[in-house]
Amino acid sequence: MFSSQNVEKVVKTKPIRLLSKTPFPLGPNASRSQRLMAVLFIIIIAGIGTYLLTQSFAASPISAVEPEKGTLSTGATIGSDSMASGGQYVKFGNSVSASDPLIVADGDIACDPAASGFNGGSGSGSSCQELATSNLAISLNPAAVLALGDNVYECGGLSAFQTSYGPSWGRLKSITHPAVGNHEYITGGTVNGVPATDCDATGNAMGYANYFGTAAGSPGHFYYSYDVGSWHMIALDSDCSKAGGCVSGSAQYTWLQNDMKAHPNQCLLAYFHHPLYSRDTSGGTANLAGQPFWQLLYAAGADIVLNGHSHNYQRFAPMNASGGVDNAKGILELVTGAGGANHTPFDVTDTAAQFAANYPSVTPGLNQPVPVAYNNTEFGVLALTLHAHSYDYKFYSITAGGFSDASASSIACHNG
Protein backbone atom coordinates (compact mmCIF):
# COMPACT_ATOMS: atom_id res chain seq x y z
CA MET A 1 0.00 0.00 0.00
CA PHE A 2 1.34 3.46 -0.93
CA SER A 3 2.03 6.04 1.79
CA SER A 4 2.05 9.75 1.12
CA GLN A 5 5.85 9.63 1.22
CA ASN A 6 5.90 6.91 -1.46
CA VAL A 7 3.55 8.88 -3.69
CA GLU A 8 5.71 11.98 -3.29
CA LYS A 9 8.78 9.98 -4.20
CA VAL A 10 7.14 8.60 -7.35
CA VAL A 11 5.84 11.96 -8.46
CA LYS A 12 9.22 13.63 -7.95
CA THR A 13 10.98 10.88 -9.88
CA LYS A 14 8.58 10.93 -12.90
CA PRO A 15 6.59 14.18 -13.02
CA ILE A 16 2.98 13.70 -14.07
CA ARG A 17 1.99 15.53 -17.26
CA LEU A 18 -1.78 15.87 -17.46
CA LEU A 19 -3.87 17.56 -20.11
CA SER A 20 -3.54 21.34 -20.15
CA LYS A 21 -7.07 21.69 -18.83
CA THR A 22 -6.62 19.36 -15.85
CA PRO A 23 -8.05 20.74 -12.63
CA PHE A 24 -4.72 19.88 -10.99
CA PRO A 25 -1.92 21.60 -12.98
CA LEU A 26 1.39 20.47 -11.62
CA GLY A 27 4.74 22.13 -11.69
CA PRO A 28 8.06 21.69 -10.00
CA ASN A 29 6.75 23.49 -6.92
CA ALA A 30 3.44 21.56 -6.59
CA SER A 31 2.50 20.70 -3.04
CA ARG A 32 2.14 17.18 -1.67
CA SER A 33 -1.68 17.47 -1.56
CA GLN A 34 -1.75 18.56 -5.22
CA ARG A 35 0.29 15.55 -6.21
CA LEU A 36 -1.99 13.21 -4.22
CA MET A 37 -5.10 14.71 -5.82
CA ALA A 38 -3.55 14.25 -9.28
CA VAL A 39 -2.90 10.56 -8.64
CA LEU A 40 -6.47 10.07 -7.38
CA PHE A 41 -7.81 11.88 -10.45
CA ILE A 42 -5.91 9.51 -12.78
CA ILE A 43 -7.21 6.46 -10.90
CA ILE A 44 -10.81 7.70 -11.16
CA ILE A 45 -10.51 8.45 -14.90
CA ALA A 46 -8.97 5.01 -15.55
CA GLY A 47 -11.82 3.33 -13.64
CA ILE A 48 -14.48 5.19 -15.61
CA GLY A 49 -12.78 4.24 -18.89
CA THR A 50 -12.62 0.60 -17.93
CA TYR A 51 -16.32 0.57 -17.00
CA LEU A 52 -17.39 2.18 -20.29
CA LEU A 53 -15.27 -0.26 -22.29
CA THR A 54 -16.79 -3.23 -20.44
CA GLN A 55 -20.33 -1.98 -21.10
CA SER A 56 -19.54 -1.55 -24.79
CA PHE A 57 -18.47 -5.20 -25.11
CA ALA A 58 -21.49 -6.36 -23.14
CA ALA A 59 -23.81 -4.53 -25.52
CA SER A 60 -22.09 -5.95 -28.60
CA PRO A 61 -20.61 -9.33 -27.64
CA ILE A 62 -18.19 -11.08 -29.95
CA SER A 63 -19.76 -14.31 -31.22
CA ALA A 64 -18.35 -17.26 -33.13
CA VAL A 65 -19.03 -17.35 -36.84
CA GLU A 66 -21.28 -20.30 -37.63
CA PRO A 67 -22.07 -21.92 -40.97
CA GLU A 68 -25.59 -21.86 -42.31
CA LYS A 69 -27.94 -24.37 -40.73
CA GLY A 70 -27.49 -27.78 -42.28
CA THR A 71 -24.35 -26.67 -44.13
CA LEU A 72 -20.76 -27.43 -43.23
CA SER A 73 -18.13 -25.10 -44.64
CA THR A 74 -15.47 -26.67 -46.82
CA GLY A 75 -12.11 -25.89 -48.27
CA ALA A 76 -9.61 -25.69 -45.42
CA THR A 77 -6.90 -28.28 -45.09
CA ILE A 78 -4.86 -29.66 -42.23
CA GLY A 79 -1.18 -30.40 -42.71
CA SER A 80 0.05 -33.91 -43.37
CA ASP A 81 2.33 -34.10 -40.35
CA SER A 82 -0.33 -35.84 -38.26
CA MET A 83 -2.03 -37.62 -41.14
CA ALA A 84 -1.69 -40.96 -42.82
CA SER A 85 0.46 -41.20 -45.92
CA GLY A 86 -1.21 -39.19 -48.64
CA GLY A 87 -1.43 -36.02 -46.69
CA GLN A 88 -4.44 -33.81 -46.31
CA TYR A 89 -8.16 -33.95 -45.79
CA VAL A 90 -10.86 -31.33 -45.92
CA LYS A 91 -11.87 -29.82 -42.60
CA PHE A 92 -15.52 -28.84 -42.18
CA GLY A 93 -17.35 -26.48 -39.86
CA ASN A 94 -18.71 -28.00 -36.69
CA SER A 95 -21.25 -25.63 -35.14
CA VAL A 96 -24.33 -27.61 -34.11
CA SER A 97 -26.83 -26.44 -31.52
CA ALA A 98 -27.60 -28.59 -28.52
CA SER A 99 -31.07 -29.28 -29.91
CA ASP A 100 -29.71 -30.42 -33.29
CA PRO A 101 -26.77 -32.69 -32.44
CA LEU A 102 -24.41 -33.86 -35.15
CA ILE A 103 -23.29 -37.49 -34.91
CA VAL A 104 -20.75 -39.42 -36.96
CA ALA A 105 -20.81 -43.09 -37.87
CA ASP A 106 -18.32 -45.51 -39.39
CA GLY A 107 -17.50 -49.19 -39.45
CA ASP A 108 -14.67 -51.51 -40.50
CA ILE A 109 -12.18 -49.11 -39.08
CA ALA A 110 -8.75 -49.96 -37.71
CA CYS A 111 -6.13 -52.41 -39.01
CA ASP A 112 -4.46 -55.12 -37.00
CA PRO A 113 -1.12 -53.69 -35.82
CA ALA A 114 0.54 -56.64 -37.60
CA ALA A 115 -0.91 -55.58 -40.99
CA SER A 116 1.61 -54.51 -43.61
CA GLY A 117 -0.21 -51.23 -44.17
CA PHE A 118 -0.35 -50.29 -40.50
CA ASN A 119 2.89 -48.30 -40.73
CA GLY A 120 3.03 -47.37 -37.07
CA GLY A 121 -0.57 -46.16 -37.21
CA SER A 122 -0.08 -43.81 -40.15
CA GLY A 123 -1.50 -46.27 -42.69
CA SER A 124 -0.88 -46.68 -46.38
CA GLY A 125 -2.70 -45.27 -49.37
CA SER A 126 -5.14 -48.18 -49.74
CA SER A 127 -5.51 -49.47 -46.19
CA CYS A 128 -5.24 -48.67 -42.50
CA GLN A 129 -6.56 -45.12 -42.84
CA GLU A 130 -8.08 -45.05 -39.35
CA LEU A 131 -6.01 -42.04 -38.34
CA ALA A 132 -7.19 -39.98 -41.31
CA THR A 133 -10.86 -40.87 -40.85
CA SER A 134 -10.69 -40.21 -37.12
CA ASN A 135 -9.08 -36.81 -37.73
CA LEU A 136 -11.95 -35.97 -40.05
CA ALA A 137 -14.49 -37.18 -37.48
CA ILE A 138 -12.87 -35.07 -34.76
CA SER A 139 -12.95 -31.97 -36.98
CA LEU A 140 -16.75 -32.29 -37.16
CA ASN A 141 -16.98 -31.99 -33.36
CA PRO A 142 -19.69 -34.64 -33.00
CA ALA A 143 -22.04 -35.05 -30.07
CA ALA A 144 -21.84 -38.83 -30.43
CA VAL A 145 -19.93 -41.47 -32.41
CA LEU A 146 -21.48 -44.70 -33.66
CA ALA A 147 -18.87 -47.41 -34.28
CA LEU A 148 -20.59 -49.93 -36.57
CA GLY A 149 -18.59 -53.08 -35.89
CA ASP A 150 -15.31 -54.65 -37.02
CA ASN A 151 -13.90 -51.70 -35.20
CA VAL A 152 -10.42 -53.23 -35.14
CA TYR A 153 -8.94 -56.15 -37.05
CA GLU A 154 -8.10 -58.96 -37.25
CA CYS A 155 -9.92 -60.38 -34.26
CA GLY A 156 -10.83 -57.49 -31.99
CA GLY A 157 -8.08 -58.20 -29.46
CA LEU A 158 -7.67 -55.81 -26.54
CA SER A 159 -4.05 -55.06 -27.50
CA ALA A 160 -5.18 -54.32 -31.06
CA PHE A 161 -7.79 -51.92 -29.75
CA GLN A 162 -5.22 -50.19 -27.57
CA THR A 163 -2.52 -50.01 -30.28
CA SER A 164 -4.54 -49.30 -33.43
CA TYR A 165 -8.05 -48.09 -32.58
CA GLY A 166 -7.05 -46.22 -29.42
CA PRO A 167 -4.65 -43.61 -30.90
CA SER A 168 -7.11 -42.90 -33.73
CA TRP A 169 -10.84 -43.32 -33.08
CA GLY A 170 -10.18 -43.97 -29.41
CA ARG A 171 -9.72 -40.22 -29.02
CA LEU A 172 -13.54 -40.11 -29.29
CA LYS A 173 -14.09 -43.04 -26.95
CA SER A 174 -15.89 -41.01 -24.30
CA ILE A 175 -18.74 -40.24 -26.72
CA THR A 176 -18.69 -43.55 -28.64
CA HIS A 177 -21.64 -45.94 -28.66
CA PRO A 178 -20.28 -49.09 -30.33
CA ALA A 179 -21.87 -52.02 -32.12
CA VAL A 180 -20.09 -55.36 -32.26
CA GLY A 181 -19.01 -56.95 -35.56
CA ASN A 182 -18.08 -60.45 -36.65
CA HIS A 183 -14.33 -59.75 -36.37
CA GLU A 184 -14.65 -58.97 -32.68
CA TYR A 185 -15.78 -62.59 -32.22
CA ILE A 186 -12.95 -64.22 -34.21
CA THR A 187 -10.79 -66.51 -32.08
CA GLY A 188 -7.62 -66.73 -34.18
CA GLY A 189 -6.00 -66.28 -37.57
CA THR A 190 -2.90 -64.79 -39.10
CA VAL A 191 -1.90 -61.44 -40.57
CA ASN A 192 1.09 -61.34 -42.90
CA GLY A 193 2.02 -64.84 -41.79
CA VAL A 194 2.05 -64.01 -38.07
CA PRO A 195 -0.70 -64.57 -35.50
CA ALA A 196 -3.40 -61.91 -35.37
CA THR A 197 -3.02 -59.58 -32.41
CA ASP A 198 -4.36 -60.76 -29.04
CA CYS A 199 -7.33 -62.85 -30.21
CA ASP A 200 -9.88 -63.91 -27.60
CA ALA A 201 -9.92 -67.70 -27.58
CA THR A 202 -13.33 -67.79 -25.87
CA GLY A 203 -15.11 -66.28 -28.87
CA ASN A 204 -17.04 -63.91 -26.61
CA ALA A 205 -15.55 -60.65 -27.95
CA MET A 206 -13.81 -60.00 -24.66
CA GLY A 207 -11.29 -57.60 -26.23
CA TYR A 208 -14.21 -55.47 -27.40
CA ALA A 209 -15.97 -55.79 -24.03
CA ASN A 210 -12.87 -54.89 -22.04
CA TYR A 211 -11.96 -51.93 -24.24
CA PHE A 212 -15.37 -50.24 -24.34
CA GLY A 213 -16.56 -51.43 -20.94
CA THR A 214 -20.20 -50.96 -20.03
CA ALA A 215 -20.71 -48.61 -23.00
CA ALA A 216 -20.84 -51.75 -25.18
CA GLY A 217 -23.27 -53.71 -23.05
CA SER A 218 -21.99 -57.07 -21.83
CA PRO A 219 -20.94 -60.37 -23.46
CA GLY A 220 -24.03 -62.06 -24.85
CA HIS A 221 -25.92 -58.78 -24.47
CA PHE A 222 -24.20 -56.33 -26.78
CA TYR A 223 -27.42 -54.45 -27.49
CA TYR A 224 -28.78 -51.36 -25.79
CA SER A 225 -30.55 -48.06 -26.43
CA TYR A 226 -30.15 -44.40 -25.48
CA ASP A 227 -31.22 -40.95 -26.63
CA VAL A 228 -29.32 -38.27 -28.52
CA GLY A 229 -31.24 -35.02 -28.56
CA SER A 230 -34.85 -35.92 -29.26
CA TRP A 231 -33.87 -39.12 -31.12
CA HIS A 232 -33.98 -42.68 -29.82
CA MET A 233 -30.92 -44.74 -30.79
CA ILE A 234 -30.71 -48.55 -30.77
CA ALA A 235 -27.51 -50.62 -31.06
CA LEU A 236 -28.01 -54.31 -31.95
CA ASP A 237 -25.86 -57.43 -32.34
CA SER A 238 -26.32 -59.03 -35.77
CA ASP A 239 -23.98 -61.93 -34.95
CA CYS A 240 -27.12 -63.75 -33.94
CA SER A 241 -25.58 -67.02 -32.75
CA LYS A 242 -23.45 -65.07 -30.27
CA ALA A 243 -26.35 -62.93 -29.10
CA GLY A 244 -28.73 -65.81 -28.38
CA GLY A 245 -30.62 -65.30 -31.63
CA CYS A 246 -32.30 -62.53 -33.61
CA VAL A 247 -35.60 -64.19 -34.51
CA SER A 248 -38.98 -63.90 -32.82
CA GLY A 249 -38.84 -65.32 -29.32
CA SER A 250 -35.14 -64.63 -28.80
CA ALA A 251 -34.07 -62.38 -25.95
CA GLN A 252 -32.72 -59.68 -28.28
CA TYR A 253 -35.85 -59.68 -30.48
CA THR A 254 -38.11 -59.39 -27.44
CA TRP A 255 -35.95 -56.65 -25.95
CA LEU A 256 -36.07 -54.67 -29.23
CA GLN A 257 -39.83 -55.07 -29.44
CA ASN A 258 -40.33 -53.80 -25.90
CA ASP A 259 -37.81 -50.98 -26.25
CA MET A 260 -39.57 -49.51 -29.27
CA LYS A 261 -42.97 -49.81 -27.60
CA ALA A 262 -41.56 -47.68 -24.79
CA HIS A 263 -40.52 -44.94 -27.28
CA PRO A 264 -43.48 -44.65 -29.68
CA ASN A 265 -43.29 -41.00 -30.67
CA GLN A 266 -39.59 -40.40 -31.25
CA CYS A 267 -37.46 -40.28 -34.37
CA LEU A 268 -35.69 -43.63 -34.42
CA LEU A 269 -32.25 -44.78 -35.64
CA ALA A 270 -30.96 -48.35 -35.32
CA TYR A 271 -27.53 -49.71 -36.16
CA PHE A 272 -25.85 -53.10 -36.33
CA HIS A 273 -22.96 -54.55 -38.25
CA HIS A 274 -24.44 -56.66 -41.08
CA PRO A 275 -26.57 -54.91 -43.72
CA LEU A 276 -29.79 -56.40 -45.02
CA TYR A 277 -29.15 -54.67 -48.34
CA SER A 278 -25.72 -54.52 -49.98
CA ARG A 279 -24.32 -54.92 -53.48
CA ASP A 280 -20.97 -56.02 -52.07
CA THR A 281 -19.66 -59.10 -53.88
CA SER A 282 -17.00 -60.10 -51.36
CA GLY A 283 -17.27 -61.26 -47.77
CA GLY A 284 -19.10 -58.07 -46.81
CA THR A 285 -22.36 -59.30 -48.25
CA ALA A 286 -25.99 -58.68 -47.37
CA ASN A 287 -27.10 -60.79 -44.45
CA LEU A 288 -30.62 -62.07 -43.86
CA ALA A 289 -29.88 -62.45 -40.15
CA GLY A 290 -30.95 -58.85 -39.67
CA GLN A 291 -34.31 -59.24 -41.40
CA PRO A 292 -36.24 -59.85 -38.14
CA PHE A 293 -34.81 -56.56 -36.85
CA TRP A 294 -35.97 -54.83 -40.00
CA GLN A 295 -39.48 -56.26 -39.69
CA LEU A 296 -39.81 -54.84 -36.19
CA LEU A 297 -38.16 -51.55 -37.08
CA TYR A 298 -40.30 -51.05 -40.17
CA ALA A 299 -43.51 -51.78 -38.24
CA ALA A 300 -42.46 -49.30 -35.55
CA GLY A 301 -41.80 -46.52 -38.08
CA ALA A 302 -38.01 -46.41 -37.75
CA ASP A 303 -36.27 -43.82 -39.90
CA ILE A 304 -32.64 -44.91 -40.37
CA VAL A 305 -30.60 -48.13 -40.26
CA LEU A 306 -26.81 -47.87 -40.30
CA ASN A 307 -24.50 -50.81 -41.08
CA GLY A 308 -20.91 -51.65 -41.84
CA HIS A 309 -19.46 -55.03 -42.95
CA SER A 310 -19.22 -53.96 -46.59
CA HIS A 311 -16.02 -51.94 -46.84
CA ASN A 312 -17.55 -49.18 -48.92
CA TYR A 313 -20.37 -46.64 -48.89
CA GLN A 314 -23.86 -47.42 -50.15
CA ARG A 315 -27.12 -45.53 -49.76
CA PHE A 316 -30.39 -47.15 -50.74
CA ALA A 317 -33.83 -45.75 -51.41
CA PRO A 318 -36.20 -46.06 -48.43
CA MET A 319 -36.87 -49.79 -48.11
CA ASN A 320 -39.26 -52.18 -46.43
CA ALA A 321 -38.06 -55.43 -44.89
CA SER A 322 -38.85 -57.55 -47.96
CA GLY A 323 -36.69 -55.97 -50.66
CA GLY A 324 -39.17 -53.36 -51.83
CA VAL A 325 -38.86 -49.59 -52.12
CA ASP A 326 -41.31 -47.68 -49.91
CA ASN A 327 -41.09 -43.92 -50.16
CA ALA A 328 -43.84 -43.41 -47.58
CA LYS A 329 -42.77 -45.59 -44.64
CA GLY A 330 -39.47 -47.03 -45.81
CA ILE A 331 -36.27 -47.07 -43.77
CA LEU A 332 -33.20 -45.30 -45.12
CA GLU A 333 -30.30 -47.79 -45.04
CA LEU A 334 -26.80 -46.33 -45.15
CA VAL A 335 -23.90 -48.79 -45.37
CA THR A 336 -20.86 -46.99 -44.00
CA GLY A 337 -17.92 -49.37 -43.93
CA ALA A 338 -15.34 -46.89 -45.24
CA GLY A 339 -13.77 -46.30 -41.83
CA GLY A 340 -10.20 -47.07 -42.91
CA ALA A 341 -9.41 -50.81 -42.98
CA ASN A 342 -9.57 -51.35 -46.77
CA HIS A 343 -12.09 -51.46 -49.61
CA THR A 344 -14.19 -54.30 -51.02
CA PRO A 345 -15.83 -54.55 -54.47
CA PHE A 346 -19.48 -54.32 -55.39
CA ASP A 347 -21.67 -54.73 -58.47
CA VAL A 348 -23.95 -51.76 -59.08
CA THR A 349 -24.69 -52.36 -62.77
CA ASP A 350 -26.77 -55.53 -62.69
CA THR A 351 -30.51 -55.43 -62.22
CA ALA A 352 -31.75 -57.06 -59.04
CA ALA A 353 -32.58 -60.25 -60.97
CA GLN A 354 -29.16 -60.33 -62.67
CA PHE A 355 -27.41 -59.72 -59.38
CA ALA A 356 -29.29 -62.58 -57.73
CA ALA A 357 -28.36 -64.90 -60.60
CA ASN A 358 -24.71 -63.85 -60.65
CA TYR A 359 -24.20 -63.88 -56.87
CA PRO A 360 -26.63 -66.47 -55.45
CA SER A 361 -24.75 -66.80 -52.17
CA VAL A 362 -24.96 -63.05 -51.58
CA THR A 363 -28.72 -62.64 -51.80
CA PRO A 364 -30.49 -65.86 -50.84
CA GLY A 365 -34.13 -65.10 -51.47
CA LEU A 366 -33.98 -61.31 -51.06
CA ASN A 367 -34.14 -58.65 -53.75
CA GLN A 368 -31.01 -56.46 -53.73
CA PRO A 369 -31.80 -53.11 -55.34
CA VAL A 370 -29.15 -50.90 -56.87
CA PRO A 371 -28.00 -48.31 -54.31
CA VAL A 372 -28.86 -44.71 -55.06
CA ALA A 373 -25.33 -43.58 -54.19
CA TYR A 374 -22.15 -45.58 -53.71
CA ASN A 375 -18.37 -45.44 -53.57
CA ASN A 376 -15.65 -48.02 -52.86
CA THR A 377 -12.49 -46.07 -53.61
CA GLU A 378 -12.40 -43.48 -50.84
CA PHE A 379 -12.36 -43.56 -47.04
CA GLY A 380 -14.50 -41.21 -45.03
CA VAL A 381 -17.18 -40.72 -42.41
CA LEU A 382 -20.94 -40.33 -42.37
CA ALA A 383 -22.38 -37.35 -40.49
CA LEU A 384 -26.02 -36.96 -39.52
CA THR A 385 -27.63 -33.88 -38.01
CA LEU A 386 -30.58 -34.92 -35.87
CA HIS A 387 -33.29 -32.27 -35.71
CA ALA A 388 -36.34 -32.54 -33.48
CA HIS A 389 -38.55 -33.91 -36.27
CA SER A 390 -36.19 -34.52 -39.17
CA TYR A 391 -32.57 -35.20 -40.14
CA ASP A 392 -29.84 -34.48 -42.67
CA TYR A 393 -27.01 -36.78 -43.74
CA LYS A 394 -23.72 -36.30 -45.55
CA PHE A 395 -20.78 -38.56 -46.34
CA TYR A 396 -17.40 -36.85 -46.23
CA SER A 397 -14.27 -38.21 -47.85
CA ILE A 398 -10.77 -37.80 -46.42
CA THR A 399 -9.74 -36.86 -49.95
CA ALA A 400 -10.03 -33.13 -50.60
CA GLY A 401 -12.64 -32.60 -53.30
CA GLY A 402 -13.50 -36.29 -53.21
CA PHE A 403 -16.75 -38.25 -53.21
CA SER A 404 -19.66 -36.77 -51.28
CA ASP A 405 -23.28 -37.75 -50.79
CA ALA A 406 -25.77 -35.53 -48.96
CA SER A 407 -29.48 -35.06 -48.46
CA ALA A 408 -30.87 -32.25 -50.58
CA SER A 409 -32.96 -31.02 -47.64
CA SER A 410 -34.03 -32.21 -44.22
CA ILE A 411 -35.97 -35.50 -44.24
CA ALA A 412 -39.01 -35.74 -41.97
CA CYS A 413 -39.21 -38.48 -39.36
CA HIS A 414 -42.06 -40.99 -39.51
CA ASN A 415 -43.08 -40.66 -35.86
CA GLY A 416 -41.28 -37.69 -34.38
N, C-alpha and C positions, 0 to 999 in steps of 0.2 A: 504494500500500500504506500502511495506517495505521501510524504510530508510536505509542508510548505517549503522547507529548506530544499528538498529534492526538486520540487517544481522550479524554484528559483534557480537552482543549479542548471537544470535542463534549458530553461529559457535563456540564461546568460550564455550558455554554450552555443545554442542554435537559435538565434532570434527569430521570433514568429513574425511572418509577413502576411498580414491579412489584406482583404480587399480594401481599397482606399476609403470606402464608405463604412467600414466596420465601426461599430459603436465603441470599440476599445482600441484606438490607435496607439501603437506602441513605439517607443523610441529608446534610445540608450539610457534615458533617465527615468523610464517607467517605474512606477512603484510596484512593490510585491503584490498588492491587492489587484492592481491592473493586470499583472501577468496571470494571476490566478483566475480572474474573470475571463481573460482571453482563452485560457485552456478550457474552462467550463463551456464557453460559447462554442468552441470547436467540437467538443463532445456532443453537445445538444444538436448542432447542425448535422453531424455525422449520423446520429440516431434517427433524426427525421428523414434523412436521405435513405437510410436502410429500410425504414418502415414503408416509404413510398415505393421503393423498388420492389419490396416483397408483395405489396398490394397489386402492383402492376402485373407481376407473374401470376398471382392468384386469379386475376380477372381474365388473363389470356394464357392458360396453361399450355405447355409444350406437350403435344401428343404424338404418339408413334404413327407413322404413315402406314396405312393398311391397304392391301389390295382390295379390289372390288369384291363384293360378296360372291362366293362361288368361283372366284378366279384366283389362280396362283401366279404371281409374276414369274417370268422366265428370263433367262439370258445370262445371269451371272455364273461364274465358274469358280471352283475351288482348286487350288494347286494340287499337283500330283504327288507332293511329298508324303501325304498320308493315304494315298489311294493305291488301289491295285495297279498292276502293270497296265498301261493304256491310258493312265492319266486322269482326265477330268470328267466331271459330271455336271449337269445343270442343277443349280440350287434354286428352289422355289420359295415364294413367300409362305409364311406360316401363321398368319393371324386368323384365329378361329375363336369365336365367342364361346363362352362357357355353355350356352344353350345349343350351340351347333358344333359339337366336337368333331374334329377330324381324326380318323383312325387310319392306320396302315395295316396291310395284310400281305403275307408272303409265305410260300412254302418251299420245300426242297432247297435248303439254304446253304449250310456250311459243309465243306469237304472234311473228310477224315484227315487228320494231320499227317498220315502216311501217304496221302495222295501225291502224285508227281506234280500236280498243279498247285499244291498248297503254298509253296514258296514262302514259308515263314508267316503265312497269313495274308500275304499280299496278293496271292492268286496269280493266274495266268490269263491270257486273253480269252480263252474259251471255257474256263472252269474256275471254280473256287473264288468267285467274285463276291463272297459274303461281306467283305469289308466295304466294297464300293456300294452295294445295295444298302447296307446298314448306314453308311454315311448319308446317302440320299434320304433314307427314312428319318434319320435324326434331323436333317435340315427342314423337314416338314413339321417338326415340333408336334408330334401326334399326342392325343389324349390317351390313346390305347394302341397296343400292337397285338395283332392276331397272328400267331405262328401256326401255319397250317399243316404241320407234320413233316416227317423226314427233316427235322430241323438241324440235325447233324448226321453225317455219314461216318462210317459205313454201317454201324450198328448201334448208334445212340449211346455209346459209352460215356460214363461220367467224365473221364479224362479228355475225351474228344469234345464234349461240351465245354469244358473249362479251357481247352487249348485253342479251339477253332471258333465255336459259337460265342464263347464268352467275350473275347476281345473285339468282336464285331457286333452282332445283334444283342449280345449280352449287356451292352451298354444301355439297352432299353428294357432290361429284365424287370425292373420294378413296375412297369406298366404293361407287361406282356401277359396275355391270356392264351396259353398254348393249347394246341390239339396234338394228339399223338399220331404218328404215322407208322407204316409197316417196318421201316428201318429201325425204329426205336425198339422193336421187338426181336430183331435178328440176334441170334446167339453166337455167331461166329462168321468166318470168312476171311478173305485176304484182300489186301490192297497193294498193288505193285509187288506181288510175291511175298509180302510179309503179312502177319496177322493184323486184322483190323483192330483199331484202337479200343481196348478196354471193353470188350463185348460182355454183356450180362448173360451168363450161362443159364440163368433161370427162365429166360424168355418172358419176363414180366416187366420189361422196360424200366428197370430200376435205375439206370443212368439218367433217364428222363425224369423219373420221379424224384430222385435225389437232387438233381440240378434245379428243377423248378419248385420243388417242395409242394406245399398245399395249394399253390396256384394252379397246379395241374390236376388236382383231384387226388386220387390214390390208386394204386395198382388194382386192376379189375374194375375200377370206377373212375376212369379218366373222362368223365362227362359232368358238366356243371353249367350253370347259367348265372347271369349277372346283368346289370343295366349300365349303359353308357348314355348319358343324357336322358332323353325320353325313350330310348330304344331298349328292347330286350334282346340279349345276346345269348346264344346257346352253342356250347362246344360239345361235340359228340366224338365217339370212338368208332370208326368204321372198320377197324380190325375186329370183326364181330366175334370170332372164336375166342379172342382174348378178353372181350368185354362181357362174355356170358350171353351173347346173341344180340341181334338187331331186330328180329321179327316180333310179331305180335305175341305177347305173353312173356317176353324176356324182360329182365329188370330194366334195361336201358330204354326199351320201347315204352314200357309203362311209365317210367320216370319222365320221358319226353312228353308223353300224352298229358300227364298231370301238370307238368310245368307250364305247358302252353295254355291249359285250362285256367291256370292261376294268373295268366297275363293276357286276357282276351282283347284288350283295346290298345295294344302297343304296336308300334312298328317292330318288325321281327327279322333278325338276321341269325342264320345258323351256319356253322362251319364244321367240316370234318375232312379227313385227308383224301379219301377216294371220291372222284367225281362220278355222278351217274351218267353225265354226258361228256364225252371227250372224243376228239378225232385223232388222238395219239395212237400211233401204230407200234409203239415199243412196249416196254413193261408198264408204262404209265397209262394204262388203258382205263376205259370206263368200267365201272364196277357195280353190278346189280345189288351188292350187299347193302348199299345205301338207299335202295328203292323204298323199303318200309319207312325210313325217315322222311323221304320225299312225300309219301302218301299222307303222313300225319301233318307235315309242314304245309303242304298244299291245302289240305282241308282246313287248317287253322288260319289260312291267309298270310303265310309267311311271305316276305318280300325278297330276300336275298339268300342265296346259298353260296358260300365260298369253299373252294377245294384247292388242293395241290396235286401231288402224285405225278401228273403230267408236267414235265419240265419245260413249260412254255406258257403262253398266255392265250386264253380262249374266252370269248364272251358269246353267249348264246341268246337267242330271242327268249322272251318269257316262256317258260315251259311248264307243262303239267308233269305228273309222275309217270306217264305212260308213253313218253316220246313225242307228244304233240305240242305244238305252239299254242299258247293261250294268252292273248294280249290283254285280256280282262283281269284274270286272276292268277296268271302264270308267275312263277318264281324266276327271278334273274339269277342264272348261274354264271359265276365268274371263276374260271380256273386260273390260279395265279401261282404257278410253280416255277417262276423265273427268279427265285431268290438268290441264285448264285452258284449252285452245285455244277450244273452243266445243262445242255439242251437235249431234248429228244424230238424225233420227227413226228409229223402228223400228215394226214391226207385230207385236204380241204377242197379237193376238186371233184371227187366222186359224189354222185347222188347218194341218198341214204341207202337205197337198195343196192347200188354198186358197192358201197362201203361194206355193207353187211356180207355181200358175196365175197369180197376180196379179203376181208378180215373177220372170218366167222368167230374166232376166239375172242375178239375184242368186244363184240356186241351180241352176245347170245340172247336173241329174242327181244331186243330193244332197239327201236329206231334211233339212229344217231344223226341228228340234223347237222348241216354245215354251220359252223360258228359264224356269227355276224362280224366279229373282229378277231384277229389272231396274229401271233408272232412267235417264232421259235429261234430267233437269231440274236435277241437282245435280252439282257438282264434288267430287272427293274422292280418297282414296287407298285402296289395298288393302293390308292388313297380313296377313302369315302368320307364325305361330309354328311353327318347325320342331323338333319333338321327335325323339328318337332313332328312334322307330318309328311316328310319327304326326304329325299337323299340325292346326292350327286356322287359320281364316281369318276376317277381318272387314273389311268396307268401311266407311270413315268418311267422312262428308260434312263439308265446310267450314262447312256451315250448322248452327248449334247446334240440336239436336233434330231434325235432318233425317234423310234416308233412311239406313238401316243394314241390312247383311246379314251374318250371322255363322253359323258352324257351331254346332250345338247342343251338340256335344261333340267331343273329338278324333277324327279320322278315321285309321284304321290304314293304314299303307303296304302296298303289295302285296308288296314284296320285303324291306323293311328289317327 
